[in-house]
């Protein structure tokens, strides 16, 4: 590529990102105005307007964002990242209104573990990870480091959490493995003084801490599953910064059990207390590693006598008022307003809980692992489907929210495609079964058992919908005649010696091209059911696409080349350098054939002109290997997915020559209805006749979480949860 062409390359603009890094304990915060939330999303910091779900992104980090923090006034955002071993990690302070970088520093090794602002917004205290072990105080006005110190000392292990005092700006608290310390910042001397808590014989790993409004006591959640109550011994005069005594533990509390327990046993929180939030009035909201959310209050029965002969460090003193459950370990609890809280989980989901009703409602969700495939319905751009581990999810392009989830536990969906008429979703799974579901309810229509003995790796269908073409990990390509009543194998093509990575059909439905990791692409004659051409290259082919006219095919693979091939004689027409470093995993050609997109291990999306072979735009932001890409039918958006589970929706900067209007769609318009109430009126099972559909109650269950009081309600958010076993 010429140098003048490189200078013309522009960046793609992001319309939305579907994702949330819930694995980090410090990755979700709410804004004091109650209208925005801030959370980590790959190497970006996302700001979401809660009412409209509109997103804005802060770009400046070079690696995955590990923690975020908001100032008490809401004017500043701080974010820290992870870096490679041997390199320093960056911490950035942002202006919330202008969405600009105010200052940054790199004083921590490898990782920034936690961040917090002081109560007057003057300081940002950053905590390093296990490779660093230091706390650094940053002045937000002077944009410089005030002081720093090692916080993990002696027999104490790593420090994992930091919190600032409510009324004393120069004071903060650090907790961790057998560690709790109060620090006082001396701005003039550019130093900080430590007041350490002696744990004595009590050994605890503290994960989180909350300080009351007068800096008198703090409540700490531990991996043991109990709550430590620590008195900080600050003077009544808030101008006196140093504690009058060394902090001490005044209580180690467990739940008051409703059932009778054996002698010497207390009711602890399962898998540790991961998040804790102190409410006005003294009540606590506690989230544990088992997904339980409970509203508790400290309560010790009068005249209660403990058995002194039994060693019981945890006293049953937490009375549970209300409880609910989320799907996985809790990573964050934040106050949205006086009546609602937000809960982030390790499953990358965000729930909202009303403190009066105390029922969890799922509002934000995304994939938690690699997304293997993505598909739009034919000539329709309002919805798309993604295939991942254990499930298929259908998303709305208008709201960028999920409204259907089809689960098949313990198996991975490798490919997904909509039927041409939009009446079914066809999918291939790692257990070798091809399954078809309805697009509104996720009901199973049919399942082809043992379609491939080593798992289905690729899937596509013809435009008339009668022929299904599948590829397997054993290298076979199989043709199926399908209908809701009957699915019959018509032909098995055994030319490939390695797994089939991709299959595509031309627009005339008489040819199909299959790419394999054995270094071949085979063009099949679907009418005569035999090989027409075979293409060889010194690469592992990962993707293949027909040009809309059907005269050429485009391939990509491990040699980082984008290759043009003639279908007539199988000759190589052109080769482009698709990536300087990584394998090309996915590509897609626009409906009019003017442009195509490529993505791979370099985590960069590239938009090319097909005829000239020039990169016009690039998209940067993926934090994992790019695994799938697809143009919307109307040409307005480009959707890409990666191995971290994030979905990026990019605005297409170029107006495609042939834009398909939505008025051509009849049946597929029904797919966009997220409400379960309209299913009976729109989805007629007579359009999808199947004996398996009506008799599959034993093997296929529709789970509505609203029917379970202890489970989060997903109906309120328009998400249908479907389980196929």
N, C-alpha and C positions, 0 to 999 in steps of 0.2 A: 504494500500500500504506500502511495506517495506521501511525502511529508505534508503537502498542502491538504491532502484528504484527511490526515490525522487531526489537523487543527480544526476541521469542520465538524468533528464528532461532538454531539451534544448529549446531555443527560436526559433520560426519560424522567418524567414527573410522576410521582406516586399518587394515585387516587385514594387508595386505602391499603392497609395491611391487616390481615386477619391473623392475629397471634397474640400471645401473652407469655412472657417468661415467668411462670409461676414457681419454678424450681428454687429461685433465690428468695431468702426470707425478707429481703429489704428491697423488693422490686415493685411495690404498689403503694402509692400514697394518694390522699385526697386533698384537693385545694381548699383553703379556708372559705372560699366563696360558696362552696357546696355545689358548684356547677361543673367542675372539671375534675378529672382524675389523671394522674401521671403514673406511667408504668414503663418498665424496661421492655424493649422489643428488639431482640438481636443487637445490632450495633447502633441502634437509634433509641431515643427517648420519645415516647408517644404521649401526646396530650389529647385527651378525648373530652369533648363537650358531652356531658352525660345525657342531656335531654335529646339531642339530635344525633348522637353517636358520631359526630363529625370529628375527624382526626387531623392533627398536625404533628409534624415530626421534627425533632432536633437532631441535626446531623453534625458530627464532629469527632465521634469516637472511631478508633481504628480496629476495635475488637468488641467482643460481647460485653454489653453493659451488665454489671454485677449488682449495682445498688443505685437507688435514687432517693432524694430527700427534698422536702419543701420547707421554705422558711415559714415562721409563724405568721408573718404578714402576707405571705403568698407572692412576694415580689421576685424571689429567687428560687431557682432549681439547682440542685447539685447532683451530679451523677459520676459514678466511678466505673471502671472497666477492668476486664481481665487482659493480661498480656502473656506472651510466651515466657517460659522459664529463662531467666537471665536478663530479662528486660524489665523496665519500670512501667508501671501502670499509670494511666492518666486520670486525673480528676478535673472536671469542668464545672464551673459556675455559670448558669444561664440567667438571662433576663426573661422573666415569664411573659411580659407584655410584648416585647420586641422579638422574642424567640432568637436572641443573639447570644454569642459567647462573651461573657464579661472577663473571665480570667480562667486560668488553668495551671496545674502543676503536675509534676511527675516525681514524687518523693517516696512512692511505695514500690516495693518489689512485687512483681508478678500480678498482684490482685489488690483491689480496693474492696475490703470486706463490708464495711458499713460507713454511713455518713449521717451527720445530724447538724442542724443549725442551732446556734445559741438562741435564747429567748428574745434577744434584741436584734437578731439578724447580723450581728457584727462579725461573728466567727463561724467558720465551718470546720467541724472536727471530723477528720477522716481516719479510718482504722484500716491497717493493712492486714493481709491474710496470714496464713501460717508461715509463709516464706519471709514475711516482713516483721510482724509482731509489734509495730510501732503505731503511735497516734500522732497525727500532725494537725496543728491548729493554723488555719488560713484566715487572714484578715480580708474580708470582702470589700472594705473601703480602700485600703492601701494596696490590695492585690499582691500580697506577699505572705510568706510563712512567718508566723510569730515564734513558734517553738515546736518541738517534737520530742518524744521520749519513747523508750521501750515500755510497753505495758505488760507483756508476758514475762514474768520474772520468777526465779526460784523454782519451787515445785509446781507452780501453776502452769497449766497448759495453754492452748491457743485462746485468744480473745475473739469473740464472735459478734458482739453487739455493743453499741454505744448509744447513750441517750443524754439529753441535756436537761439541766434543772429548769424548773418552771419559773422561778422568780429570780434566780441568780445567774446572770448571763455568763460570767467567766467560769462557771462550774459545770462539770459533766461527769457521767458515770460510765464505767466500762465493766462488762461482765463476760464470763467465759468458763473454761474448764477449771473448776476449783479457784475461781477468781471473781472478786467484786471489789472495785476501788472507786473512790471519789477523787476527782482531780480539780485543782484550782489553778486557773491561768493567771500568771503575773505578767501583764502586758509590758510594764516598764522594764522589768528584769529579763523579759523574753524567756520565761521559763514556766514550768508547771510543777505543782507539788502534789504528791500522792498521799491519800489516806486510805490505807488498805484494810479490808475486812478479813479478820482471822476466822477461817472456816473451822478451826480446831479438828475435832474428830468427824464432823459432818462433811462428807464428800459429795459434791454436786456439780454437774455440768449445767450452767445457766445459759439458756437460749434467748431469753427475752426479758425485758424489765420495763415497768411502768412506775412513774413517780407521781405522787399526789400533788395537789395544787399548791401546797405550802412547803414543799420539799422536806416533809417530816419523815415519811416512810416510802419505801418502794416495794413493789410486788414483783417477784422474779419467777419465771417459769423454767422448770428443769427437765432434763431428759428422764429423770426418775418418775415424773408424773405428779409431783407435788409442787406447791407454791411456797416460796420463801418470803417471809415478811421481814424486812430489814429496816431498822431505825437508823437514820442518817445523822442525827444529833447536830443539826444546824441551829444556830442561835435564832431567837425570835426576831431580831433586827436583821433585815435582809441585806443591809450594808456590810455586815460581818460575814465574810465569805467562807472562812475556814470553819469546819465542824469543831464543836467544843470537845467532842470525844471521838474515839475511833468507832466507826459504824459496827453495829452488832446485830445478830439474828435474834428476833424476838418471837419467831414462830415458823413452824414448818407444817403446812396445812395440806390435808387430803380431803376428799369429798366425804360428806356424811352419807353413808350408804343406806339405801332403803331396804336392803335385804340383810339378813343375818349372816355375818362373816365368821370364819373360824377365829379362834383366839390368836391375837397378835397380828391379824391381817387387816389392812386398811384398803379402801377403794381409791386407787390411783388412776390417773389418766393414761390411756394406752399410748405407747410409743412416744411418750413425752409431751410436754406442753410446748407447742411451736409458736404460739402467738397469744398475747394477753393485752387487753385494753381496759383501762380504768374509766368508768362512767361517772358522771356527776351524781353524787349521793353515796359513792363508795362501793357500788356494785362492780363486779368484774365480768367481762366477757372472755371466755377461755376457749381456745381452739387447740386440739391435740393432733397427734400424728395419725390417729385412726379416723379423722374426719368429723369428730364430734364437736359441736359448738354449744356451750352452756353459759347461761346467765347465773352467776353464783354470788353469794354474799357471805362474808365472814360471820360465823355464828357459833358460839360455844355455849352449850347447854349449862344453865346455872346448876351449881352443886354437882357437876359431873365429875366423878372420880375415875382416874385412870389407874390401871393395874401397874404398880411400880415394879413388879417382878418381871414384866415383859418389856423388852427393848423395842420401843416403838417411836422412832424419831418423827414420823409424820402423824400429826394429830388430826382426827376427823373433825374439821371445823369449817368446811365450805358447804353451805346449804344451797342446793341446786333449785332455782326457781323455774327456769325454762330450759329446754334443750331441743336441738335439731341436729341434722346430719347432712354433711356434704360428701361428695364421692371419693375424696382422697385427703391426704394430709394437708392441714392448713398451713399456709405460708405467710399470710398477712391478714390482720383485722384493722380496718380503718373506719372512723366515724364519718358518715356522709352528711348527716344533720342530726338533730336531736332525737329523731325517731328511727333512723335507718343506719345500718352499718354495711360495709362492704367486706367480703371475705374472698381472699385469693387462695387458690389451692395448687398443689404440685401437679395436678392434672391440667394446668393452664386454663382454669376456669375461674370466673368471677361471679359470686353470688351476692345478692342483696337480701338483707334480713331486716324486717320490721321488728323493732324491739317490743311492740305490743303483741303482735301475732306470733312472732318468733318462728316464722317459716321461711326456709331458704328458697329463693327464686333464681334460677340460672339466667344470667343476662349476657355474659361474654364467654365464648368457648372457642377452642381451636384444636387442631391436631397436636398430639404430644410427641409424635415420632415421625419418621420419614413418610412423606406423601409420594406415592409411586406413580399416580396417573391423575389426569384431569380431563374432563369432557364437558362440552356444551351440547344441548339438543340441536338437532338439525335446523338451521335457519332461525335460531332463537337465542337471544342474548340476555334474558332476564334471570336465568338461573344457570348454575354449573355444579357438577359433581366432582368430588375428589375421593381417591382410594388410598387408604392407609392401613395401619395395623389394626385389626379387629373390627374395622367398620368402614362404611361408605357414608359420606356426608354430602348433603345437598344444601347449597348456599344461595341466597338471594343477592343479586347484583344491586338492587335498590337500597337495601338496608345493610348490606355486608354482614348479615347475620345468618346463622344456621337455623333451618326449620325442619330438617329431617335427618335422622341418624339411623342407619341400618347396621346392626351389630352381628357379627359372627365371631364368637369368642374363640381365642387361641389360634386364629388363622389370620393371614395377611392377604389383603386384596391387592393384587398386582396390576390389575387393569380394569377400567370401567368405561362403558360406552352407552349412550342412549340409542334406543332403536330409532329408525328413521321417522316413524310416525309419533314418537314421543310417548308411547303407551307403556314402555318398560325400560328398566335400567339393567343392562347386561354386565356381568362382572365375572372375572376369573380370580380364583383363590389358590393359596399355597397348598391346600389339601387336594388339589386336582379336580375340584368341582367347579362347574360353571353354573352360576345362579342368576335368576332373573327376578326382579322385584318391580312392584308398582311404584310410580314416581311420587304419588301422593301420600300413601300410607306406609310404604316400605313392605307391603305384604309379599310373601314369596309366591311367584307364579309357577316356576318350575326350577328344577335342579338337575343338571346332567352329572351323574356320579361317575367317578373314574374317567373323566374326560382326558386327563393326562396323568400318567403314573408318577411323575415327579413335580407336579404343580403346574398350574397355568401361568405362563409368563407374558402372553400377549393376546389381544382380543380385538376383533373388529367385525363389522357387519356390512352387508350390501345395502344399497338404497331401497330395494324392494322389500327388505326385511325377512326374506325367506332363507337366506344363507348366512350362517355364522362361521367365521374363520378364527381358529384358535391356534396358538403356538405354545409349546411346552418346554420345560427345562430339559427334557430328554432329547430335544431337537426335532420333534415331529410337528408338522403342520396338518391340522385336521379340518375338514369341511363338514358342516352340520346343516341338515334341513330342519328348521325349527318352526314350531307353532305352539300356542299355549297347550294344545292337546298332546302333541307328539314331538319328540326330538330324536332325530335319527342321524347316525354317522353315515355319510355318503362316500368319504374318501380319506385316506391317510397318506400323506406325502412324506417320505423318509429320505430326504436329501441332506439335510443339515446334520453335522456331527457335533454341534454344541447347542446350548440353550438358545431359543428364539427370543430375541430382545424386542422386536417391534414388527408389526404387520400393518400394511396400508393397502387400500383398494382404490383403483382408479375410478373416475366418474362414470365410466360405461359399465362397470360391474363385471367385466370380462377378464380382468387381470388383478393379481395381488402380488405385492412385493414383501418378502420376509427377510429381515436382517438377523444375523446370528453372530455370536461371539466366536464362531469358528473361522471368521474372516471371509464370509461369503454373503452375498445378497442374491436371492433367487427370485426371479419373476415367474409367477405361475399363471398358466392358462386355466381359468376357472371352468370353462366350458368343456375342454378336453381332459381336464384334471391331470395335467402333466407340466413338466418344466418347460418354459419357453426360453429363458436366458439365465445365465449364472454370472455373477460379477465377483471377481477376486480382488482382494487387497490385503496388504500386510498390516492389518488392524483388527481390533475387536469392534465390529459394527454394533452401535447402541441405538440408532434411530434411523428411520427411513420415511420419506414422504414423497408422494406423487405430486408433480406439478399439476395445477388444475386442468390443463389441456390433456394430460396423460402422456405426453411425448417424452418427458424426462422424469428422473427421480433424483432426490437429494438425500445424501447419507452423511452421517457423522459417526465418529468412533474414537478409539483410544489413541490414534495417531494425530489427533487434534486437527484433522483436515475436514473441510466441508467439500464434498465431491458431487459434481454434476455427472449424471450418466444418461446416455441415450437408451431408451427402452427398446428401440427397433433392433439394434445390433449389440447392445451391452457395452458400448465403447465409453471410455472416460473422456468427458468433454472439458472439464475444468476442475481445478483444485484450489481451494482458498485456505489460508491459515486461520482456522476458526478460533484458536486460543494459543497463546505462547507457552502455557504451562500445563493445562489440565485437559482431561478427556471431555469430548462433546457428548453429553448424555441425552439431550433433547433438542428438537427443532420442530418448527411448524411454519407452514407457508400461508400467507394471507389469502382470503377467498378469491381475490382478483389476480393473484400471482405476482404482484408488483414487489412485495417484500417478504422476507422470512426472518425468523428469530431463532437464535441459538443460545444454549446455556450448558454449563458443565461444571467440572470440578474447580474452576477458577472463581466461581461464585459471582460471575458477571454476566448479565443479560446483554446480548448484542442484537441490534436491529439492522438488517442488511437490505440493500436493493438487489433483487434477484438477477436482473440483466447485467448490471455493472459489477456486482459482487463487492460493493463498498459498504463499510459500516457507517451508518448515519447517526445512530444513537446508541448509548449504552445505559444500562440500569445497574446501579450499585446499591447494595443494601442487604443482600442475602447473607446469612451467617452460616449457612450449610451448603453442601453440594446441591446444585440445581438439578432436579430430577424430572420435572415436567413443565411444559409450556403450551399455551393454546391461545389463538386469536378468538375474540368474540365474533359472532356472525355479522354484527352491524359494523364491525371495524373500529369501534370507539375505544376498546380496551384490549389489553394484553394481560393474561393471567399466568403467573409463574409460581412454582412451588419448589420447596427445597427439603433437605434431609432433616432440618430442625423442626419441621411441621408448620412453618410460616407460609402464608399465601399472600403474594403481592399482586395488587391490581394496578397496572400502569396505564396512564393516559396515552393513547396513540397520538403522536405529534403530527402524523401525516394522514390526510383524508384518503382512504382507500378508494380506488376507482369504481368498485362495484359494492355498494352498500345494500344489504338485504333488509327490507322493511319488515316490521313485525306484523303487518296486516296480511302477510302470506301464511301466517301460522294459524292453524285452527285448533287442532287437538292439543298441541303442546302448551297453549296458553293456560291450560288448567294446572300446570305444574307449579305456577307461582303462588298458588293459594296456600298460605301457611296455616290457616285455621283448620283445626280438626273438625269443626262443626259443619263445614261445607263439603266434607268428604262424601257423605251419603248422597248429596245432590249432584255431584259432579263426576265422581268416579263410579261408573256403572260396571259391575263385575261381568256383565254380559259381553262387554268389549274385551275382557280378558278371561275367557273361559278356561278353566283348568280344574281337573279332578284333584290335583295336589293342593291347589289353593284352598278348596273348601274342606279338605280333610287333613290339614297340616297343623291342627291345634296342638298336637302333642310335640311336634318337632319345631314349631315356630311360634314364639310367644311375643305378643305386643305388650310392652311394659309401659304403663302410664304411671309416672312417679307421683302424680297428684293423689293417687289412691292410697298412698302410704303416708301416714302422718309424720313419721320420723324421717322421710326422705324429702329432698328438695323438689318443689313443684316446677316442672318444665313446661307445663301447658301454658302458663301465664306468659311466658316469653316466646311462644310460638314454636317451640322445638319439640319435635316428636321423637321419642326414643323407641327404637324397634330392635328386638333381639331375635336373631335367627340361630337356632342350635341344630 
